[in-house]
Amino acid sequence: MTAAEVTHAAERPHPGARQYLLVALLLLIVTAVEVTVFYVPAMHPILVPALLTLSAAKFAMVAMFYMHLRFDARLFSWVFLTPLAVAAAVILALMALFHVL
């Protein structure tokens, strides 16, 4: 078996339109939750952490699905999402340091 045959054997088929629409619906629901969190006065004490978490989740979904990282090697996912986790940790640490949380 050649290297090209091994690579093609490990590939997963891309999803159809139905799965793309389901992911879009999930992103729409997360966006609706973000808007709701912003406009509900009781949520204002946790507004920033909640919006950061929801935004990071949406970013990861878009990166993994629409940018086809889900179908590539796991290394690409790690290279793309690890800096996101580090940035989120730094932002939360700075927020805690300056008593914003």
Backbone atoms as SQL, in Angstrom:
CREATE TABLE atoms (id INTEGER PRIMARY KEY, chain TEXT, resi INTEGER, resn TEXT, atom TEXT, x REAL, y REAL, z REAL);
INSERT INTO atoms VALUES
  (1, 'A', 1, 'MET', 'N', 0.828, -1.174, 0.000),
  (2, 'A', 1, 'MET', 'CA', 0.000, 0.000, 0.000),
  (3, 'A', 1, 'MET', 'C', 0.883, 1.253, 0.000),
  (4, 'A', 2, 'THR', 'N', 0.568, 2.191, -0.842),
  (5, 'A', 2, 'THR', 'CA', 1.356, 3.423, -0.898),
  (6, 'A', 2, 'THR', 'C', 0.883, 4.394, 0.172),
  (7, 'A', 3, 'ALA', 'N', 1.668, 5.438, 0.394),
  (8, 'A', 3, 'ALA', 'CA', 1.304, 6.446, 1.401),
  (9, 'A', 3, 'ALA', 'C', 0.004, 7.149, 1.033),
  (10, 'A', 4, 'ALA', 'N', -0.218, 7.382, -0.255),
  (11, 'A', 4, 'ALA', 'CA', -1.450, 8.049, -0.697),
  (12, 'A', 4, 'ALA', 'C', -2.665, 7.180, -0.409),
  (13, 'A', 5, 'GLU', 'N', -2.539, 5.865, -0.592),
  (14, 'A', 5, 'GLU', 'CA', -3.658, 4.968, -0.312),
  (15, 'A', 5, 'GLU', 'C', -3.962, 4.919, 1.172),
  (16, 'A', 6, 'VAL', 'N', -2.927, 4.943, 2.006),
  (17, 'A', 6, 'VAL', 'CA', -3.133, 4.946, 3.450),
  (18, 'A', 6, 'VAL', 'C', -3.832, 6.226, 3.871),
  (19, 'A', 7, 'THR', 'N', -3.412, 7.372, 3.312),
  (20, 'A', 7, 'THR', 'CA', -4.022, 8.653, 3.650),
  (21, 'A', 7, 'THR', 'C', -5.490, 8.672, 3.254),
  (22, 'A', 8, 'HIS', 'N', -5.801, 8.174, 2.070),
  (23, 'A', 8, 'HIS', 'CA', -7.185, 8.186, 1.610),
  (24, 'A', 8, 'HIS', 'C', -8.041, 7.204, 2.402),
  (25, 'A', 9, 'ALA', 'N', -7.454, 6.129, 2.892),
  (26, 'A', 9, 'ALA', 'CA', -8.221, 5.163, 3.676),
  (27, 'A', 9, 'ALA', 'C', -8.614, 5.745, 5.021),
  (28, 'A', 10, 'ALA', 'N', -7.806, 6.651, 5.559),
  (29, 'A', 10, 'ALA', 'CA', -8.082, 7.225, 6.872),
  (30, 'A', 10, 'ALA', 'C', -9.053, 8.399, 6.805),
  (31, 'A', 11, 'GLU', 'N', -9.326, 8.926, 5.629),
  (32, 'A', 11, 'GLU', 'CA', -10.219, 10.079, 5.512),
  (33, 'A', 11, 'GLU', 'C', -11.655, 9.681, 5.797),
  (34, 'A', 12, 'ARG', 'N', -12.390, 10.621, 6.359),
  (35, 'A', 12, 'ARG', 'CA', -13.814, 10.416, 6.606),
  (36, 'A', 12, 'ARG', 'C', -14.599, 11.157, 5.543),
  (37, 'A', 13, 'PRO', 'N', -15.743, 10.639, 5.166),
  (38, 'A', 13, 'PRO', 'CA', -16.548, 11.356, 4.162),
  (39, 'A', 13, 'PRO', 'C', -17.119, 12.645, 4.756),
  (40, 'A', 14, 'HIS', 'N', -17.249, 13.643, 3.921),
  (41, 'A', 14, 'HIS', 'CA', -17.817, 14.905, 4.373),
  (42, 'A', 14, 'HIS', 'C', -19.326, 14.778, 4.508),
  (43, 'A', 15, 'PRO', 'N', -19.900, 15.526, 5.431),
  (44, 'A', 15, 'PRO', 'CA', -21.345, 15.407, 5.672),
  (45, 'A', 15, 'PRO', 'C', -22.156, 16.048, 4.551),
  (46, 'A', 16, 'GLY', 'N', -23.424, 15.744, 4.581),
  (47, 'A', 16, 'GLY', 'CA', -24.336, 16.310, 3.602),
  (48, 'A', 16, 'GLY', 'C', -24.925, 17.624, 4.083),
  (49, 'A', 17, 'ALA', 'N', -25.844, 18.150, 3.303),
  (50, 'A', 17, 'ALA', 'CA', -26.471, 19.438, 3.616),
  (51, 'A', 17, 'ALA', 'C', -27.256, 19.375, 4.920),
  (52, 'A', 18, 'ARG', 'N', -27.844, 18.245, 5.223),
  (53, 'A', 18, 'ARG', 'CA', -28.640, 18.107, 6.455),
  (54, 'A', 18, 'ARG', 'C', -27.778, 18.352, 7.692),
  (55, 'A', 19, 'GLN', 'N', -26.602, 17.783, 7.724),
  (56, 'A', 19, 'GLN', 'CA', -25.736, 17.966, 8.886),
  (57, 'A', 19, 'GLN', 'C', -25.240, 19.405, 8.990),
  (58, 'A', 20, 'TYR', 'N', -24.954, 20.036, 7.861),
  (59, 'A', 20, 'TYR', 'CA', -24.561, 21.454, 7.884),
  (60, 'A', 20, 'TYR', 'C', -25.692, 22.319, 8.447),
  (61, 'A', 21, 'LEU', 'N', -26.917, 22.014, 8.072),
  (62, 'A', 21, 'LEU', 'CA', -28.058, 22.778, 8.580),
  (63, 'A', 21, 'LEU', 'C', -28.274, 22.535, 10.067),
  (64, 'A', 22, 'LEU', 'N', -28.036, 21.322, 10.530),
  (65, 'A', 22, 'LEU', 'CA', -28.155, 21.045, 11.964),
  (66, 'A', 22, 'LEU', 'C', -27.114, 21.822, 12.774),
  (67, 'A', 23, 'VAL', 'N', -25.897, 21.890, 12.262),
  (68, 'A', 23, 'VAL', 'CA', -24.857, 22.665, 12.951),
  (69, 'A', 23, 'VAL', 'C', -25.213, 24.152, 12.927),
  (70, 'A', 24, 'ALA', 'N', -25.727, 24.626, 11.800),
  (71, 'A', 24, 'ALA', 'CA', -26.150, 26.031, 11.719),
  (72, 'A', 24, 'ALA', 'C', -27.274, 26.311, 12.714),
  (73, 'A', 25, 'LEU', 'N', -28.194, 25.378, 12.878),
  (74, 'A', 25, 'LEU', 'CA', -29.280, 25.536, 13.845),
  (75, 'A', 25, 'LEU', 'C', -28.718, 25.579, 15.268),
  (76, 'A', 26, 'LEU', 'N', -27.757, 24.732, 15.561),
  (77, 'A', 26, 'LEU', 'CA', -27.126, 24.745, 16.876),
  (78, 'A', 26, 'LEU', 'C', -26.413, 26.077, 17.129),
  (79, 'A', 27, 'LEU', 'N', -25.736, 26.601, 16.118),
  (80, 'A', 27, 'LEU', 'CA', -25.085, 27.910, 16.255),
  (81, 'A', 27, 'LEU', 'C', -26.115, 29.014, 16.462),
  (82, 'A', 28, 'LEU', 'N', -27.252, 28.909, 15.797),
  (83, 'A', 28, 'LEU', 'CA', -28.327, 29.883, 15.978),
  (84, 'A', 28, 'LEU', 'C', -28.866, 29.839, 17.406),
  (85, 'A', 29, 'ILE', 'N', -29.010, 28.642, 17.949),
  (86, 'A', 29, 'ILE', 'CA', -29.503, 28.495, 19.320),
  (87, 'A', 29, 'ILE', 'C', -28.510, 29.096, 20.314),
  (88, 'A', 30, 'VAL', 'N', -27.218, 28.842, 20.117),
  (89, 'A', 30, 'VAL', 'CA', -26.200, 29.409, 21.014),
  (90, 'A', 30, 'VAL', 'C', -26.204, 30.934, 20.919),
  (91, 'A', 31, 'THR', 'N', -26.385, 31.467, 19.722),
  (92, 'A', 31, 'THR', 'CA', -26.468, 32.922, 19.543),
  (93, 'A', 31, 'THR', 'C', -27.688, 33.484, 20.262),
  (94, 'A', 32, 'ALA', 'N', -28.806, 32.788, 20.182),
  (95, 'A', 32, 'ALA', 'CA', -30.023, 33.230, 20.888),
  (96, 'A', 32, 'ALA', 'C', -29.797, 33.220, 22.397),
  (97, 'A', 33, 'VAL', 'N', -29.075, 32.229, 22.890),
  (98, 'A', 33, 'VAL', 'CA', -28.762, 32.187, 24.325),
  (99, 'A', 33, 'VAL', 'C', -27.867, 33.364, 24.692),
  (100, 'A', 34, 'GLU', 'N', -26.903, 33.698, 23.842),
  (101, 'A', 34, 'GLU', 'CA', -26.038, 34.852, 24.104),
  (102, 'A', 34, 'GLU', 'C', -26.843, 36.143, 24.193),
  (103, 'A', 35, 'VAL', 'N', -27.756, 36.336, 23.273),
  (104, 'A', 35, 'VAL', 'CA', -28.586, 37.543, 23.280),
  (105, 'A', 35, 'VAL', 'C', -29.465, 37.564, 24.523),
  (106, 'A', 36, 'THR', 'N', -30.014, 36.416, 24.881),
  (107, 'A', 36, 'THR', 'CA', -30.858, 36.330, 26.070),
  (108, 'A', 36, 'THR', 'C', -30.061, 36.661, 27.327),
  (109, 'A', 37, 'VAL', 'N', -28.848, 36.103, 27.438),
  (110, 'A', 37, 'VAL', 'CA', -27.996, 36.377, 28.599),
  (111, 'A', 37, 'VAL', 'C', -27.716, 37.875, 28.706),
  (112, 'A', 38, 'PHE', 'N', -27.522, 38.528, 27.584),
  (113, 'A', 38, 'PHE', 'CA', -27.215, 39.958, 27.603),
  (114, 'A', 38, 'PHE', 'C', -28.403, 40.784, 28.092),
  (115, 'A', 39, 'TYR', 'N', -29.613, 40.413, 27.711),
  (116, 'A', 39, 'TYR', 'CA', -30.780, 41.234, 28.034),
  (117, 'A', 39, 'TYR', 'C', -31.472, 40.864, 29.339),
  (118, 'A', 40, 'VAL', 'N', -31.115, 39.765, 29.978),
  (119, 'A', 40, 'VAL', 'CA', -31.727, 39.394, 31.253),
  (120, 'A', 40, 'VAL', 'C', -30.934, 40.051, 32.377),
  (121, 'A', 41, 'PRO', 'N', -31.566, 40.956, 33.143),
  (122, 'A', 41, 'PRO', 'CA', -30.836, 41.678, 34.193),
  (123, 'A', 41, 'PRO', 'C', -30.234, 40.774, 35.269),
  (124, 'A', 42, 'ALA', 'N', -30.868, 39.649, 35.556),
  (125, 'A', 42, 'ALA', 'CA', -30.348, 38.753, 36.587),
  (126, 'A', 42, 'ALA', 'C', -29.025, 38.105, 36.180),
  (127, 'A', 43, 'MET', 'N', -28.725, 38.105, 34.901),
  (128, 'A', 43, 'MET', 'CA', -27.499, 37.474, 34.407),
  (129, 'A', 43, 'MET', 'C', -26.310, 38.433, 34.375),
  (130, 'A', 44, 'HIS', 'N', -26.513, 39.701, 34.668),
  (131, 'A', 44, 'HIS', 'CA', -25.436, 40.685, 34.569),
  (132, 'A', 44, 'HIS', 'C', -24.218, 40.384, 35.449),
  (133, 'A', 45, 'PRO', 'N', -24.372, 39.780, 36.644),
  (134, 'A', 45, 'PRO', 'CA', -23.156, 39.463, 37.420),
  (135, 'A', 45, 'PRO', 'C', -22.230, 38.453, 36.736),
  (136, 'A', 46, 'ILE', 'N', -22.777, 37.575, 35.906),
  (137, 'A', 46, 'ILE', 'CA', -21.942, 36.587, 35.220),
  (138, 'A', 46, 'ILE', 'C', -21.932, 36.822, 33.715),
  (139, 'A', 47, 'LEU', 'N', -22.225, 38.024, 33.304),
  (140, 'A', 47, 'LEU', 'CA', -22.361, 38.335, 31.879),
  (141, 'A', 47, 'LEU', 'C', -21.083, 38.038, 31.088),
  (142, 'A', 48, 'VAL', 'N', -19.966, 38.568, 31.541),
  (143, 'A', 48, 'VAL', 'CA', -18.723, 38.418, 30.775),
  (144, 'A', 48, 'VAL', 'C', -18.268, 36.960, 30.705),
  (145, 'A', 49, 'PRO', 'N', -18.190, 36.232, 31.825),
  (146, 'A', 49, 'PRO', 'CA', -17.774, 34.823, 31.703),
  (147, 'A', 49, 'PRO', 'C', -18.743, 33.990, 30.856),
  (148, 'A', 50, 'ALA', 'N', -20.035, 34.262, 30.976),
  (149, 'A', 50, 'ALA', 'CA', -21.013, 33.504, 30.190),
  (150, 'A', 50, 'ALA', 'C', -20.847, 33.774, 28.699),
  (151, 'A', 51, 'LEU', 'N', -20.687, 35.039, 28.333),
  (152, 'A', 51, 'LEU', 'CA', -20.522, 35.367, 26.918),
  (153, 'A', 51, 'LEU', 'C', -19.190, 34.857, 26.369),
  (154, 'A', 52, 'LEU', 'N', -18.137, 34.902, 27.182),
  (155, 'A', 52, 'LEU', 'CA', -16.851, 34.356, 26.743),
  (156, 'A', 52, 'LEU', 'C', -16.944, 32.852, 26.503),
  (157, 'A', 53, 'THR', 'N', -17.616, 32.160, 27.393),
  (158, 'A', 53, 'THR', 'CA', -17.769, 30.710, 27.246),
  (159, 'A', 53, 'THR', 'C', -18.587, 30.363, 26.012),
  (160, 'A', 54, 'LEU', 'N', -19.708, 31.054, 25.834),
  (161, 'A', 54, 'LEU', 'CA', -20.558, 30.778, 24.673),
  (162, 'A', 54, 'LEU', 'C', -19.844, 31.144, 23.368),
  (163, 'A', 55, 'SER', 'N', -19.110, 32.242, 23.379),
  (164, 'A', 55, 'SER', 'CA', -18.369, 32.638, 22.177),
  (165, 'A', 55, 'SER', 'C', -17.276, 31.633, 21.841),
  (166, 'A', 56, 'ALA', 'N', -16.583, 31.147, 22.848),
  (167, 'A', 56, 'ALA', 'CA', -15.538, 30.144, 22.617),
  (168, 'A', 56, 'ALA', 'C', -16.143, 28.847, 22.083),
  (169, 'A', 57, 'ALA', 'N', -17.303, 28.485, 22.597),
  (170, 'A', 57, 'ALA', 'CA', -17.972, 27.275, 22.104),
  (171, 'A', 57, 'ALA', 'C', -18.365, 27.436, 20.636),
  (172, 'A', 58, 'LYS', 'N', -18.903, 28.594, 20.289),
  (173, 'A', 58, 'LYS', 'CA', -19.259, 28.841, 18.888),
  (174, 'A', 58, 'LYS', 'C', -18.018, 28.855, 18.001),
  (175, 'A', 59, 'PHE', 'N', -16.960, 29.470, 18.464),
  (176, 'A', 59, 'PHE', 'CA', -15.715, 29.504, 17.697),
  (177, 'A', 59, 'PHE', 'C', -15.218, 28.084, 17.438),
  (178, 'A', 60, 'ALA', 'N', -15.227, 27.261, 18.469),
  (179, 'A', 60, 'ALA', 'CA', -14.756, 25.886, 18.315),
  (180, 'A', 60, 'ALA', 'C', -15.649, 25.111, 17.339),
  (181, 'A', 61, 'MET', 'N', -16.962, 25.308, 17.420),
  (182, 'A', 61, 'MET', 'CA', -17.864, 24.607, 16.499),
  (183, 'A', 61, 'MET', 'C', -17.614, 25.028, 15.057),
  (184, 'A', 62, 'VAL', 'N', -17.475, 26.320, 14.842),
  (185, 'A', 62, 'VAL', 'CA', -17.236, 26.803, 13.476),
  (186, 'A', 62, 'VAL', 'C', -15.895, 26.293, 12.962),
  (187, 'A', 63, 'ALA', 'N', -14.871, 26.373, 13.792),
  (188, 'A', 63, 'ALA', 'CA', -13.546, 25.927, 13.369),
  (189, 'A', 63, 'ALA', 'C', -13.523, 24.431, 13.094),
  (190, 'A', 64, 'MET', 'N', -14.148, 23.659, 13.944),
  (191, 'A', 64, 'MET', 'CA', -14.093, 22.217, 13.789),
  (192, 'A', 64, 'MET', 'C', -14.963, 21.715, 12.642),
  (193, 'A', 65, 'PHE', 'N', -16.080, 22.356, 12.424),
  (194, 'A', 65, 'PHE', 'CA', -17.001, 21.819, 11.426),
  (195, 'A', 65, 'PHE', 'C', -16.896, 22.518, 10.083),
  (196, 'A', 66, 'TYR', 'N', -17.085, 23.817, 10.059),
  (197, 'A', 66, 'TYR', 'CA', -17.115, 24.528, 8.783),
  (198, 'A', 66, 'TYR', 'C', -15.731, 24.703, 8.159),
  (199, 'A', 67, 'MET', 'N', -14.687, 24.708, 8.983),
  (200, 'A', 67, 'MET', 'CA', -13.340, 24.787, 8.426),
  (201, 'A', 67, 'MET', 'C', -12.774, 23.384, 8.206),
  (202, 'A', 68, 'HIS', 'N', -13.589, 22.381, 8.403),
  (203, 'A', 68, 'HIS', 'CA', -13.274, 20.976, 8.131),
  (204, 'A', 68, 'HIS', 'C', -12.134, 20.430, 8.983),
  (205, 'A', 69, 'LEU', 'N', -11.847, 21.045, 10.118),
  (206, 'A', 69, 'LEU', 'CA', -10.821, 20.494, 10.995),
  (207, 'A', 69, 'LEU', 'C', -11.274, 19.161, 11.578),
  (208, 'A', 70, 'ARG', 'N', -12.544, 18.977, 11.674),
  (209, 'A', 70, 'ARG', 'CA', -13.080, 17.728, 12.199),
  (210, 'A', 70, 'ARG', 'C', -12.698, 16.553, 11.301),
  (211, 'A', 71, 'PHE', 'N', -12.502, 16.816, 10.047),
  (212, 'A', 71, 'PHE', 'CA', -12.221, 15.759, 9.085),
  (213, 'A', 71, 'PHE', 'C', -10.725, 15.606, 8.802),
  (214, 'A', 72, 'ASP', 'N', -9.897, 16.488, 9.344),
  (215, 'A', 72, 'ASP', 'CA', -8.453, 16.429, 9.137),
  (216, 'A', 72, 'ASP', 'C', -7.802, 15.712, 10.310),
  (217, 'A', 73, 'ALA', 'N', -6.495, 15.695, 10.295),
  (218, 'A', 73, 'ALA', 'CA', -5.739, 15.069, 11.379),
  (219, 'A', 73, 'ALA', 'C', -5.993, 15.811, 12.694),
  (220, 'A', 74, 'ARG', 'N', -5.952, 15.084, 13.784),
  (221, 'A', 74, 'ARG', 'CA', -6.191, 15.679, 15.107),
  (222, 'A', 74, 'ARG', 'C', -5.171, 16.779, 15.430),
  (223, 'A', 75, 'LEU', 'N', -3.993, 16.698, 14.880),
  (224, 'A', 75, 'LEU', 'CA', -2.963, 17.702, 15.140),
  (225, 'A', 75, 'LEU', 'C', -3.453, 19.096, 14.758),
  (226, 'A', 76, 'PHE', 'N', -4.158, 19.216, 13.641),
  (227, 'A', 76, 'PHE', 'CA', -4.658, 20.521, 13.213),
  (228, 'A', 76, 'PHE', 'C', -5.657, 21.084, 14.221),
  (229, 'A', 77, 'SER', 'N', -6.490, 20.226, 14.773),
  (230, 'A', 77, 'SER', 'CA', -7.440, 20.674, 15.793),
  (231, 'A', 77, 'SER', 'C', -6.716, 21.186, 17.023),
  (232, 'A', 78, 'TRP', 'N', -5.684, 20.449, 17.457),
  (233, 'A', 78, 'TRP', 'CA', -4.913, 20.880, 18.627),
  (234, 'A', 78, 'TRP', 'C', -4.195, 22.192, 18.364),
  (235, 'A', 79, 'VAL', 'N', -3.624, 22.333, 17.191),
  (236, 'A', 79, 'VAL', 'CA', -2.898, 23.567, 16.851),
  (237, 'A', 79, 'VAL', 'C', -3.855, 24.754, 16.811),
  (238, 'A', 80, 'PHE', 'N', -5.079, 24.521, 16.416),
  (239, 'A', 80, 'PHE', 'CA', -6.049, 25.603, 16.285),
  (240, 'A', 80, 'PHE', 'C', -6.713, 25.937, 17.620),
  (241, 'A', 81, 'LEU', 'N', -7.044, 24.931, 18.428),
  (242, 'A', 81, 'LEU', 'CA', -7.824, 25.172, 19.645),
  (243, 'A', 81, 'LEU', 'C', -6.971, 25.398, 20.896),
  (244, 'A', 82, 'THR', 'N', -5.738, 24.927, 20.914),
  (245, 'A', 82, 'THR', 'CA', -4.885, 25.145, 22.084),
  (246, 'A', 82, 'THR', 'C', -4.620, 26.632, 22.335),
  (247, 'A', 83, 'PRO', 'N', -4.291, 27.433, 21.312),
  (248, 'A', 83, 'PRO', 'CA', -4.131, 28.866, 21.579),
  (249, 'A', 83, 'PRO', 'C', -5.421, 29.523, 22.082),
  (250, 'A', 84, 'LEU', 'N', -6.567, 29.028, 21.647),
  (251, 'A', 84, 'LEU', 'CA', -7.836, 29.559, 22.161),
  (252, 'A', 84, 'LEU', 'C', -7.950, 29.307, 23.661),
  (253, 'A', 85, 'ALA', 'N', -7.599, 28.117, 24.082),
  (254, 'A', 85, 'ALA', 'CA', -7.666, 27.794, 25.507),
  (255, 'A', 85, 'ALA', 'C', -6.669, 28.638, 26.312),
  (256, 'A', 86, 'VAL', 'N', -5.475, 28.823, 25.775),
  (257, 'A', 86, 'VAL', 'CA', -4.468, 29.649, 26.461),
  (258, 'A', 86, 'VAL', 'C', -4.938, 31.100, 26.546),
  (259, 'A', 87, 'ALA', 'N', -5.482, 31.626, 25.470),
  (260, 'A', 87, 'ALA', 'CA', -5.979, 33.007, 25.476),
  (261, 'A', 87, 'ALA', 'C', -7.116, 33.166, 26.475),
  (262, 'A', 88, 'ALA', 'N', -8.021, 32.206, 26.520),
  (263, 'A', 88, 'ALA', 'CA', -9.127, 32.279, 27.478),
  (264, 'A', 88, 'ALA', 'C', -8.612, 32.236, 28.906),
  (265, 'A', 89, 'ALA', 'N', -7.618, 31.399, 29.169),
  (266, 'A', 89, 'ALA', 'CA', -7.045, 31.331, 30.513),
  (267, 'A', 89, 'ALA', 'C', -6.382, 32.643, 30.897),
  (268, 'A', 90, 'VAL', 'N', -5.669, 33.250, 29.963),
  (269, 'A', 90, 'VAL', 'CA', -5.015, 34.533, 30.241),
  (270, 'A', 90, 'VAL', 'C', -6.054, 35.620, 30.497),
  (271, 'A', 91, 'ILE', 'N', -7.093, 35.657, 29.686),
  (272, 'A', 91, 'ILE', 'CA', -8.142, 36.667, 29.876),
  (273, 'A', 91, 'ILE', 'C', -8.823, 36.494, 31.221),
  (274, 'A', 92, 'LEU', 'N', -9.168, 35.253, 31.570),
  (275, 'A', 92, 'LEU', 'CA', -9.821, 35.017, 32.866),
  (276, 'A', 92, 'LEU', 'C', -8.880, 35.330, 34.026),
  (277, 'A', 93, 'ALA', 'N', -7.607, 35.028, 33.882),
  (278, 'A', 93, 'ALA', 'CA', -6.643, 35.365, 34.944),
  (279, 'A', 93, 'ALA', 'C', -6.525, 36.867, 35.112),
  (280, 'A', 94, 'LEU', 'N', -6.484, 37.612, 34.014),
  (281, 'A', 94, 'LEU', 'CA', -6.423, 39.072, 34.122),
  (282, 'A', 94, 'LEU', 'C', -7.708, 39.643, 34.714),
  (283, 'A', 95, 'MET', 'N', -8.841, 39.058, 34.351),
  (284, 'A', 95, 'MET', 'CA', -10.113, 39.522, 34.920),
  (285, 'A', 95, 'MET', 'C', -10.138, 39.283, 36.432),
  (286, 'A', 96, 'ALA', 'N', -9.622, 38.130, 36.866),
  (287, 'A', 96, 'ALA', 'CA', -9.578, 37.836, 38.291),
  (288, 'A', 96, 'ALA', 'C', -8.578, 38.765, 38.988),
  (289, 'A', 97, 'LEU', 'N', -7.462, 39.029, 38.342),
  (290, 'A', 97, 'LEU', 'CA', -6.437, 39.890, 38.922),
  (291, 'A', 97, 'LEU', 'C', -6.967, 41.304, 39.155),
  (292, 'A', 98, 'PHE', 'N', -7.743, 41.804, 38.225),
  (293, 'A', 98, 'PHE', 'CA', -8.280, 43.154, 38.341),
  (294, 'A', 98, 'PHE', 'C', -9.691, 43.192, 38.922),
  (295, 'A', 99, 'HIS', 'N', -10.116, 42.079, 39.502),
  (296, 'A', 99, 'HIS', 'CA', -11.400, 41.986, 40.213),
  (297, 'A', 99, 'HIS', 'C', -12.590, 42.318, 39.318),
  (298, 'A', 100, 'VAL', 'N', -12.533, 41.890, 38.098),
  (299, 'A', 100, 'VAL', 'CA', -13.654, 42.108, 37.183),
  (300, 'A', 100, 'VAL', 'C', -14.656, 40.977, 37.299),
  (301, 'A', 101, 'LEU', 'N', -14.192, 39.794, 37.704),
  (302, 'A', 101, 'LEU', 'CA', -15.099, 38.647, 37.845),
  (303, 'A', 101, 'LEU', 'C', -15.984, 38.776, 39.047);
